[in-house]
Amino acid sequence: MNALRSLIQRQMQSGALYAVLAALGFSFKAIFVKLAYAAGPVDAISLLAMRMGLALPLFAWLVWASRSQGSAPLKLGDGLRVCLLGLLGYYLASLFDFYGLQYISAGLERLILFTYPTLVLVFQAIALRERPSLRTLSAMGLCYLGLGIAFVHDVSVAGVGQQVVLGSLWVFASAVTYALYYSGTGMMLKRMGSMRLAGLCGTASSLMVLAHYLLVAPVGQLWQLPGAVWANAGLMAVFSTVLPIYWVALAIQRLGPTHTAAVGNLGPVLTVLASWALLSEEISLYQVIGLAVVLFAVSRLKPQSKKKAEIATATEPARSL
């Protein structure tokens, strides 16, 4: 028991456990979306508004709870950067993802969306003029090999029709905006604590999503939706939105954005397992082999050095965004 407790403490200190928990929380988003769609007639923007509306008080609580961290008052420039991160992270990235899911399967969506760790590597290399280590590059390559194996069946079934191309472009746009959010978060943590940043970015995203919904749909129709839709939206708000955002901030603070994003490759595999357990979806041999490859690749990753972490957080956000 003491050995297990010591192991968990070491993983928390290194940031690895936070990164895995974040991947687990985000992986359940697709599960909650499927359950909500099956529970009642709800469209993408309505479900997104419910998710972020229910999460808004929790984000505000994160901001309030972080007041004791001794953070400096938010300057105008920092406020604009937080708004930009909110725009990229959980407004545009979520909106583009929901649009893409109207045209392509969940398996293909997961495969495309989790190209974002590679994009983070590209953005970090450009912004910080740093070259990823051979170990990191090989582990990343194995991650994507595993993902490709896991979802090759889904891709072959989806085909290459015009709708699939359109949906794939929407989801890839989501991956790009989310990678930008990752990079910007790693740099903003130099200016404020992880809890405060998570709360501020989430609050900004929530307000943007709600403003969008009010412009395109009446509020009254939300109250006519079944309770099961609201229940799944609530679970998505807590377990797949607020907590993972906080865990991501803690992981990036300890591991750096590149390694945190790499551990995020577990997300699609965890989604497959959750779909099998909760939605009775079959797991193919391709997915089992892909799971093994991804787990091995993630185990080969090591946290970046303290010196590189300091460089990553000290760089101006504008250079990345």
C-alpha positions in Angstrom: 0.0 0.0 0.0 2.8 2.4 0.9 4.6 1.5 -2.4 1.5 2.3 -4.4 0.9 5.5 -2.6 4.6 6.5 -3.2 4.2 5.6 -6.9 1.0 7.8 -7.2 2.7 10.7 -5.5 5.7 10.5 -7.8 3.5 10.4 -10.9 1.5 13.4 -9.6 4.8 15.4 -9.0 6.1 14.6 -12.4 2.7 15.5 -14.0 2.2 12.2 -15.7 -0.8 11.2 -13.7 -2.5 14.6 -14.4 -1.9 14.1 -18.1 -3.5 10.6 -18.1 -6.5 11.8 -16.1 -7.0 14.6 -18.5 -6.8 12.2 -21.4 -9.4 10.0 -19.7 -11.8 12.9 -19.0 -11.5 14.2 -22.6 -12.0 10.7 -24.0 -15.4 10.4 -22.4 -16.6 13.5 -24.2 -17.6 11.4 -27.3 -19.4 8.9 -25.0 -21.5 11.6 -23.4 -22.2 13.2 -26.7 -23.5 9.9 -28.2 -25.6 9.2 -25.1 -27.1 12.8 -25.3 -27.9 12.5 -29.0 -29.6 9.1 -28.3 -31.6 10.6 -25.4 -33.4 13.3 -27.3 -33.5 15.7 -30.3 -30.6 18.0 -29.5 -28.3 19.7 -32.1 -24.6 20.4 -31.8 -24.7 24.1 -30.8 -27.4 23.4 -28.2 -25.5 20.6 -26.6 -22.3 22.6 -26.7 -24.2 25.5 -25.0 -25.5 23.2 -22.3 -22.0 21.8 -21.7 -20.4 25.2 -21.3 -23.3 26.8 -19.5 -23.2 24.1 -16.8 -19.4 24.4 -16.6 -19.4 28.2 -16.3 -20.1 28.2 -12.5 -17.3 25.7 -12.0 -14.9 27.8 -14.0 -15.9 30.8 -11.9 -15.2 28.8 -8.8 -11.7 27.9 -10.1 -11.0 31.7 -10.5 -12.3 32.4 -7.0 -10.4 29.5 -5.4 -7.2 30.6 -7.0 -7.3 34.1 -5.4 -5.1 32.8 -2.5 -2.2 31.9 -4.9 -1.0 35.5 -4.7 -1.3 36.1 -8.4 -0.8 39.6 -9.7 -3.8 41.6 -11.0 -4.8 40.7 -14.5 -3.4 43.3 -17.0 -5.0 44.2 -20.2 -2.5 42.3 -22.3 -2.9 39.2 -20.2 -6.7 39.5 -20.4 -6.5 39.6 -24.2 -4.3 36.6 -24.2 -6.7 34.7 -22.0 -9.6 35.6 -24.3 -7.6 34.4 -27.2 -6.9 31.0 -25.5 -10.5 30.7 -24.6 -11.4 31.4 -28.3 -9.1 28.8 -29.5 -9.4 26.1 -26.9 -13.0 25.3 -26.0 -15.0 27.5 -28.3 -13.6 27.1 -31.8 -12.0 23.7 -31.2 -15.2 22.3 -29.7 -17.4 23.9 -32.4 -15.3 22.7 -35.3 -15.3 19.2 -33.8 -19.0 19.1 -33.4 -19.5 20.3 -37.0 -17.2 17.6 -38.2 -19.0 14.9 -36.3 -22.1 15.7 -38.5 -20.3 14.2 -41.5 -17.8 11.6 -40.3 -17.7 8.6 -37.9 -16.4 8.9 -34.4 -13.5 6.7 -35.2 -12.3 8.8 -38.0 -12.9 11.9 -35.9 -10.7 10.6 -33.2 -7.9 9.7 -35.6 -7.8 13.2 -37.1 -8.3 15.1 -33.9 -5.4 13.5 -32.2 -2.9 14.8 -34.8 -2.7 17.8 -32.4 0.4 16.5 -30.5 2.3 16.6 -33.8 1.0 20.1 -34.4 2.2 21.1 -30.9 5.7 19.8 -31.7 5.7 22.0 -34.9 4.5 25.1 -33.1 7.0 24.6 -30.2 9.8 24.1 -32.7 8.8 27.3 -34.6 8.2 29.5 -31.5 11.0 28.3 -29.3 13.6 27.3 -31.9 14.1 24.0 -30.1 14.6 20.6 -31.7 12.7 17.7 -30.1 14.9 14.8 -28.9 15.1 11.6 -31.0 13.4 9.7 -28.1 10.5 12.1 -28.2 10.1 11.9 -32.0 10.3 8.1 -32.0 7.7 7.8 -29.3 5.5 10.2 -31.1 5.9 8.2 -34.3 4.9 5.0 -32.4 1.9 6.8 -31.0 0.6 7.7 -34.4 1.4 4.3 -35.8 -0.7 2.8 -33.0 -3.6 5.2 -33.7 -3.5 4.4 -37.4 -3.6 0.7 -36.6 -6.4 1.1 -34.1 -8.7 3.0 -36.5 -7.8 1.6 -39.9 -11.0 -0.2 -40.0 -13.0 2.9 -39.3 -11.2 4.8 -42.0 -11.8 2.1 -44.6 -15.5 2.0 -43.9 -15.9 5.8 -44.0 -14.6 6.1 -47.6 -13.5 9.4 -49.2 -16.8 11.0 -50.3 -17.3 14.8 -50.3 -19.0 14.7 -46.9 -16.1 12.8 -45.4 -13.7 15.4 -46.8 -15.7 18.3 -45.4 -16.0 16.6 -42.0 -12.3 15.8 -41.9 -11.4 19.4 -42.7 -13.6 20.6 -39.8 -12.0 18.2 -37.4 -8.5 19.0 -38.5 -9.3 22.7 -38.0 -10.3 21.7 -34.4 -6.9 19.9 -34.0 -5.1 23.0 -35.2 -6.9 25.4 -32.8 -6.5 23.0 -29.9 -2.8 22.7 -30.5 -2.5 26.5 -30.5 -4.3 26.4 -27.1 -1.9 23.9 -25.8 1.1 25.9 -26.8 -0.3 29.2 -25.5 -1.3 27.6 -22.2 2.3 26.4 -21.6 3.6 30.0 -22.0 0.9 31.7 -20.0 1.6 29.6 -17.0 4.7 31.8 -16.4 2.4 34.7 -15.7 -0.3 33.0 -13.5 -1.1 29.8 -11.7 -2.6 26.8 -13.4 -5.9 26.9 -11.5 -6.4 30.6 -12.3 -5.5 30.2 -15.9 -7.9 27.1 -16.3 -10.7 29.1 -14.7 -10.2 32.2 -16.8 -9.9 30.4 -20.1 -12.9 28.2 -19.4 -15.0 31.2 -18.4 -14.0 33.0 -21.6 -14.9 30.0 -23.7 -18.2 29.5 -21.9 -19.3 33.1 -22.5 -18.3 32.9 -26.2 -20.3 29.7 -26.7 -23.4 31.1 -24.8 -23.2 34.3 -26.9 -23.1 32.2 -30.1 -26.1 30.2 -29.0 -28.2 33.2 -28.1 -27.5 34.6 -31.6 -28.8 31.5 -33.4 -31.4 29.8 -31.2 -34.0 30.6 -28.6 -33.3 29.7 -25.0 -36.7 28.2 -24.4 -36.1 25.2 -26.5 -33.4 23.9 -24.0 -36.0 23.5 -21.2 -38.0 21.2 -23.5 -35.2 18.6 -23.8 -35.4 15.3 -21.8 -33.7 15.1 -18.4 -31.3 12.5 -19.8 -29.9 15.0 -22.2 -29.2 17.4 -19.4 -27.7 14.6 -17.2 -25.2 13.8 -20.0 -24.5 17.4 -20.6 -23.8 17.8 -16.9 -21.4 14.9 -16.8 -19.7 16.2 -19.8 -19.4 19.7 -18.2 -17.7 18.3 -15.0 -15.8 15.2 -16.0 -15.0 16.0 -19.7 -14.5 19.8 -19.4 -13.7 21.5 -16.1 -11.6 18.8 -14.5 -9.6 17.9 -17.6 -8.8 21.6 -18.3 -7.4 21.9 -14.7 -5.5 18.6 -15.0 -4.0 19.7 -18.4 -2.8 23.0 -16.8 -1.1 21.0 -14.0 0.4 18.5 -16.4 1.8 21.2 -18.7 3.2 23.0 -15.7 5.2 19.9 -14.8 5.8 18.1 -18.1 5.7 20.9 -20.7 3.2 21.2 -23.5 5.0 18.7 -25.9 5.0 15.8 -23.5 1.6 16.5 -22.1 0.2 16.5 -25.6 2.0 13.2 -26.3 0.4 11.5 -23.3 -2.9 12.7 -24.7 -2.5 10.1 -27.4 -4.1 7.7 -24.9 -7.4 9.5 -25.4 -8.6 7.7 -28.5 -7.7 4.3 -27.1 -9.5 5.1 -23.9 -12.5 6.2 -25.9 -12.5 2.8 -27.6 -12.5 1.0 -24.3 -15.3 3.3 -22.9 -17.4 2.8 -26.0 -17.1 -1.0 -25.6 -17.9 -0.9 -21.9 -20.8 1.7 -22.0 -22.1 1.6 -25.5 -21.6 -2.1 -26.3 -19.4 -1.3 -29.3 -17.2 -4.0 -30.6 -13.4 -3.8 -30.3 -11.6 -5.1 -33.4 -8.2 -6.7 -33.5 -6.8 -3.5 -35.1 -7.9 -1.6 -32.0 -6.3 -4.1 -29.6 -2.9 -3.9 -31.5 -3.1 -0.1 -31.7 -3.8 0.0 -27.9 -0.6 -2.0 -27.2 1.5 0.2 -29.5 0.2 3.4 -28.0 0.7 2.2 -24.4 4.3 1.2 -25.2 5.0 4.5 -26.9 3.7 6.6 -24.0 5.7 4.5 -21.6 8.8 5.5 -23.5 8.2 9.3 -23.0 10.1 11.2 -20.3 9.4 14.6 -18.9 11.4 17.4 -20.6 14.3 18.9 -18.7 13.8 21.6 -16.2 15.8 24.0 -18.4 13.5 23.3 -21.4 10.4 23.7 -19.2 11.7 27.1 -18.1 12.3 28.2 -21.7 8.9 27.1 -22.8 7.1 29.0 -20.1 9.2 32.1 -20.3 8.6 32.8 -24.0 6.0 35.4 -24.9 2.6 33.9 -25.9 2.4 36.1 -29.0 5.3 34.2 -30.5 3.3 31.0 -30.5 -0.1 32.4 -31.2 
